[in-house]
Structure formats: C-alpha cells, structure tokens
Amino acid sequence: MTSYLVFFRVKLTDEVMNRVNEACDMAIKLNEMKQDILSYVQSRMSFIAPNLTIIVGASTAAKLMGKFTSRDPLILFCIWGH
C-alpha cells in the first residue's frame, strides 16, 4: 500500500512512510527531552544566578547563561552577582 504526501502529490512507499513516521517520533521525543532539561535549569536559576533571574526571568536567564558564561569575567560577575 502506498501513501500520498498531499502537499507535493508524491506517492510514498510503506518503507519511506515508516521512516518518515520514525523521524517524526524521534523529533517529538527530542523536543520533550529538551523541554525537561529546560524546565530543570529554569527551576535552578534562582540559585545559580539570582540577579539575572529577577531581571529577565528564569527562561531567558538560562539561555543567557548557556550563551555567555565562559566568555567574559564581567558578564560572570553581573550574572552571578559575586
């Protein structure tokens, strides 16, 4: 049995459809794992960087920490408040 990819009007074999479905399942699972990690980091931000968390919120603070923490000592001082 073949399936149709409606947008492009292309016939897909069962094997290709199974691979597409597996890839979609993997993408969904990876996104769920990413959300779990982000939730954990956000929950810890008030302890890790209290000043930054108060100013920009936990989600943004976590993203900023990931981007800038090891590059500039002044940024570290501002983030950690030490």
Rosetta silent file (secondary structure, phi, psi, omega in degrees, C-alpha in Angstrom):
SEQUENCE: MTSYLVFFRVKLTDEVMNRVNEACDMAIKLNEMKQDILSYVQSRMSFIAPNLTIIVGASTAAKLMGKFTSRDPLILFCIWGH
SCORE:     score description
SCORE:     0.000 S_00000001
   1 L     0.000  132.584  178.406    0.000    0.000    0.000 S_00000001
   2 L  -104.339  153.465  177.405    1.375    3.394   -0.894 S_00000001
   3 E  -112.552  160.943  178.924    0.709    6.668    0.861 S_00000001
   4 E  -112.303  136.139  169.455    0.458   10.114   -0.591 S_00000001
   5 E   -92.626  100.194 -166.422    2.297   13.168    0.547 S_00000001
   6 L   -59.680  -43.024 -174.539   -0.589   15.511   -0.229 S_00000001
   7 L   -59.339  -42.741 -177.828    1.275   18.806   -0.362 S_00000001
   8 L   -98.421   -5.681 -178.066    3.676   17.618   -3.052 S_00000001
   9 L    55.037   50.050 -179.164    1.343   14.977   -4.564 S_00000001
  10 E  -116.800  135.702  174.497    4.046   12.345   -4.346 S_00000001
  11 E   -79.221  134.050  176.893    3.449    8.642   -3.740 S_00000001
  12 E  -116.888  138.909  176.601    5.488    7.244   -0.870 S_00000001
  13 L   -73.802  165.457  178.289    6.179    3.579   -0.339 S_00000001
  14 H   -60.292  -38.605  179.595    5.366    1.980    3.004 S_00000001
  15 H   -61.905  -44.666  179.361    9.080    1.823    3.813 S_00000001
  16 H   -66.642  -42.137  178.869    9.536    5.547    3.225 S_00000001
  17 H   -61.665  -39.723  177.887    6.370    6.361    5.188 S_00000001
  18 H   -63.286  -40.938  177.871    7.651    4.263    8.102 S_00000001
  19 H   -64.914  -40.751  177.903   10.945    6.156    8.061 S_00000001
  20 H   -62.444  -44.818  179.089    9.125    9.483    7.995 S_00000001
  21 H   -63.381  -40.946  177.322    6.957    8.401   10.930 S_00000001
  22 H   -62.876  -41.900  179.335   10.019    7.220   12.883 S_00000001
  23 H   -63.771  -40.420  177.665   11.766   10.535   12.235 S_00000001
  24 H   -64.239  -42.632  177.658    8.704   12.433   13.435 S_00000001
  25 H   -61.082  -41.864  177.784    8.542   10.297   16.588 S_00000001
  26 H   -63.403  -42.349 -179.927   12.235   10.983   17.246 S_00000001
  27 H   -62.764  -40.927  178.805   11.742   14.723   16.769 S_00000001
  28 H   -64.837  -44.833 -179.985    8.829   14.724   19.206 S_00000001
  29 H   -63.710  -42.732  177.733   10.817   12.740   21.785 S_00000001
  30 H   -61.555  -40.405  178.371   13.855   15.032   21.431 S_00000001
  31 H   -64.275  -40.402  177.531   11.652   18.088   21.913 S_00000001
  32 H   -63.121  -41.734  178.560   10.137   16.554   25.069 S_00000001
  33 H   -64.716  -40.536  177.546   13.635   15.843   26.420 S_00000001
  34 H   -60.945  -43.162  179.470   14.711   19.406   25.622 S_00000001
  35 H   -64.168  -38.457  177.709   11.691   20.747   27.498 S_00000001
  36 H   -62.658  -44.174  179.590   12.526   18.557   30.524 S_00000001
  37 H   -65.461  -44.754  179.593   16.085   19.875   30.609 S_00000001
  38 H   -61.764  -40.477  178.550   14.949   23.472   30.180 S_00000001
  39 H   -62.763  -41.864  179.061   12.401   23.077   32.988 S_00000001
  40 H   -64.062  -47.418 -179.176   15.069   21.717   35.324 S_00000001
  41 H   -61.821  -42.369  178.943   17.524   24.505   34.511 S_00000001
  42 H   -61.478  -37.835 -178.805   14.805   27.134   34.939 S_00000001
  43 H   -67.563  -24.147 -178.884   13.910   25.700   38.341 S_00000001
  44 H   -95.246   -7.721 -172.192   17.535   26.091   39.469 S_00000001
  45 H   -63.578  -32.813 -179.460   18.156   29.579   38.068 S_00000001
  46 H   -66.442  -21.176  176.192   17.174   31.460   41.226 S_00000001
  47 H   -90.532  -35.527 -176.110   20.056   29.699   42.997 S_00000001
  48 H   -77.031  -47.138 -176.573   22.570   29.871   40.155 S_00000001
  49 L  -141.545   74.829 -174.385   22.039   33.473   39.022 S_00000001
  50 H   -62.173  -39.887 -178.692   19.550   35.264   41.285 S_00000001
  51 H   -63.289  -49.075 -178.875   20.224   38.785   39.987 S_00000001
  52 H   -64.169  -40.327 -179.124   19.813   37.860   36.354 S_00000001
  53 H   -62.246  -40.153  178.773   16.748   35.715   37.047 S_00000001
  54 H   -64.951  -39.671 -175.634   14.989   38.608   38.771 S_00000001
  55 H   -74.019  -47.670 -171.692   15.739   40.971   35.884 S_00000001
  56 H  -113.651   -7.578 -177.361   14.943   38.810   32.846 S_00000001
  57 L    94.048  158.685 -173.199   13.139   35.736   34.175 S_00000001
  58 H   -65.063  -42.294 -177.104   14.275   32.148   34.565 S_00000001
  59 H   -64.166  -49.651 -179.922   13.883   31.058   30.943 S_00000001
  60 H   -66.310  -39.125  178.596   15.829   33.956   29.472 S_00000001
  61 H   -60.865  -42.456  179.076   18.440   33.754   32.238 S_00000001
  62 H   -62.697  -41.793  179.280   19.048   30.073   31.468 S_00000001
  63 H   -66.521  -41.532  178.492   19.507   30.832   27.785 S_00000001
  64 H   -64.666  -41.142  178.918   21.868   33.740   28.512 S_00000001
  65 H   -59.609  -42.589  179.790   23.913   31.601   30.899 S_00000001
  66 H   -64.764  -30.868 -176.030   24.347   28.992   28.205 S_00000001
  67 H   -84.231  -38.926 -166.713   25.473   31.591   25.710 S_00000001
  68 H  -117.288   -8.639 -166.411   27.817   33.818   27.732 S_00000001
  69 L   -58.283  -36.715 -174.810   29.056   32.224   30.962 S_00000001
  70 L   -97.879    4.126 -172.028   32.593   31.280   29.980 S_00000001
  71 L   -92.828  -33.957 -171.028   33.429   34.193   27.681 S_00000001
  72 L  -144.082  121.930  179.784   33.749   37.283   29.840 S_00000001
  73 H   -58.600  -33.455  178.653   34.513   37.662   33.566 S_00000001
  74 H   -65.127  -39.706  177.424   32.441   40.866   33.732 S_00000001
  75 H   -64.350  -41.601  177.122   29.407   39.007   32.438 S_00000001
  76 H   -59.064  -41.795  179.337   30.005   36.315   35.044 S_00000001
  77 H   -62.007  -44.412 -179.256   30.102   38.968   37.738 S_00000001
  78 H   -66.461  -40.000 -177.559   26.833   40.507   36.534 S_00000001
  79 H   -71.164  -50.897 -173.934   25.107   37.142   36.201 S_00000001
  80 H   -83.345  -22.835  178.076   26.219   35.542   39.439 S_00000001
  81 L    74.737   27.237 -179.823   26.311   38.716   41.495 S_00000001
  82 L  -100.671    0.000    0.000   29.600   37.894   43.243 S_00000001
